[in-house]
């Protein structure tokens, strides 16, 4: 019986986009969303705010399921609608363009990719293979309905291989969120931290998740963190620890034990990492796409793939370029990480090699990615109208 109800629910859900056929599209109505409607962040956020600021002729609307996000955006004088509301549904049904970072659940179940031009901004040029070799066919029909942006030739080659997406569906624009490394938006929280610790370096540790948060004990070694906290104090370094949102719950019980490690737990403050990442002097990470993005800052990256063998065999797996195009030293213990961190903060010996790698991962680093995405969308519209 539960299976029958489940199938009925899925069938009804799949019928919702059909309502789009009863509503004419409005050329200047563009809708935006991110991370299943639960976050106001990532490439969609930066594209949304760019369109609002520089292209007022466009009726730009953010779609969310989160009340705090709705209140925050409307408080700033921008348009926002709840995804399951009459206004939100009508916006989606009539929108000419939609921007996402993950999939259709970013915006609304009413979104029809066949009638609304859907621009897939995606969420990272990382190293995970996601074991998609031969396993992406069930999503291929959906992927083929998107228009994709790209950051480099390597990006296009990777996605065409892993997700079976034809290269002609990509537009070379760069990621909207990476404009922040050039434009450096002000962040009140980071400004306050800098003032409170005027003589300290700031680094950030951002590991990716292991099996979507199911292996928390592997990613958090509390004894190691206690030692790290002491070492950071000895070298005048503050480390912000921003776990993947799947992992955050595993660290909460320990957060008050440390003086030089700050847990980035408050969603309203730390959710949008690209609003403050440019403040940091160095990044520590592993297989996350943030490592390739951070190269656009011109600052050092330390890789910490402590569980690389297990990650290759039991988790997402890695693409070859993780080994072939490194933007910094690979470390396998916290002692190595701390040693390389101290060394690079004193003398950035990876600067030239990192810039070479950055050009492979990100063709553009000029602060104009949002405008290139806008121009790509206008090109798509003109092509459909001709």
Phi, psi and omega in degrees: 000315178301325180294323179295314178297323179296318179292322178296318179297316179296320179296317178297318181299318181290342180276342185302320179298341181295337178299337182300331183292343181267001184234124177293149182275144176255118188303324185264011178260114180239134179245151186225149175199165181208143170048060176058027177077009186259351181228154170245088189196184170069194186301324181297320180299313184290327176290318179301309183292328177294314180296318179301317186282317190253349180226069182295346177291344178268133175272090185268129183228128174271135180251128183217163172249002186257126182296319182294323176295316178303314181293320181296313182292315180293328177297330179275001177085014177256163184273136178212148178218147175285139187296324177254075175210159181301315181295316181297318180295317180295320176303313183294318182294331184257354184292139176277325184231141175227139179243131181228167176236356183216307181182186185299335180290351175298327187246291187193147174292348179275353182291127180249107183292343179280338183247335176253126178295113184255117181263116181268101181282337180062186189221025171155143171259078184260199185251351185290132174276344181055018181051035183276354179301110180078003185242009184259004187297330183289343178254356190299319181299324178289317181300325183288347178272351181269157164255125189255144171261161182222158179253341184191172175296323178299320178301311181296315180299321181294314183288325178295329180280311187281325187244006174057044180256125179300141184298335182289349178275358182260147173238128182279104185229330192089162180278130176306321183296334183282351172300335183296334179289337177266315184279335175050070179297147180286137177234116186297323180296314180290325176299318180294319179295320179295321179292321181290335181229069190293339185248020183244150172277150179243126176236162180226135178252118184228079176284152174279171182283159171248117180048044174058040175088004183277346182244049184301327181292336180281330184270340183240111174251100190294327178295321177296321180295324178296319178292319179300316181303317179294317180295320179299319178298320181294337184243018175055050180235135171255128178246122171272127178256111179246092177291157171303147185299339176289339187257345190307318184301335184283349185247347188304323184291345184255353195302329185273005179278347192244153179249336182243006174243123180253124178276121180277081186253333184285111184302321183292339183260318192249359188300311183268090186298332183283355174278349182217356185300330182293347179285340188276148182273344182195148178244137170245127178204196183223268184255008186284149177294343180298335180293320179287323177296318184296339176300334179292344178280341184080009184251163188292151175234133173244126180268136181230070180271064188298337184242038192299323181293315179294323181294323179294320188264327189246353182237224189287334186084167185230146172281156186299330186289350172301322180273327189276333185230066180279143179258011181182179182289145175263125182238148185237359173223159179294330176298317178294319180300313182294321180295313179293323179298311179299318182295315183289329177291333178272322183209105185282084183282352181262005190302310183292317179295323180294322178293322176299316179294320180303319181295334178283321182276326185224106182295326184249142175209054188236003180081011183244020182297319180301317180294323178294322176297316179302313180296324178296319179295317178298325177294319178298316180298315180298321180295322181287334182274342183278000000 
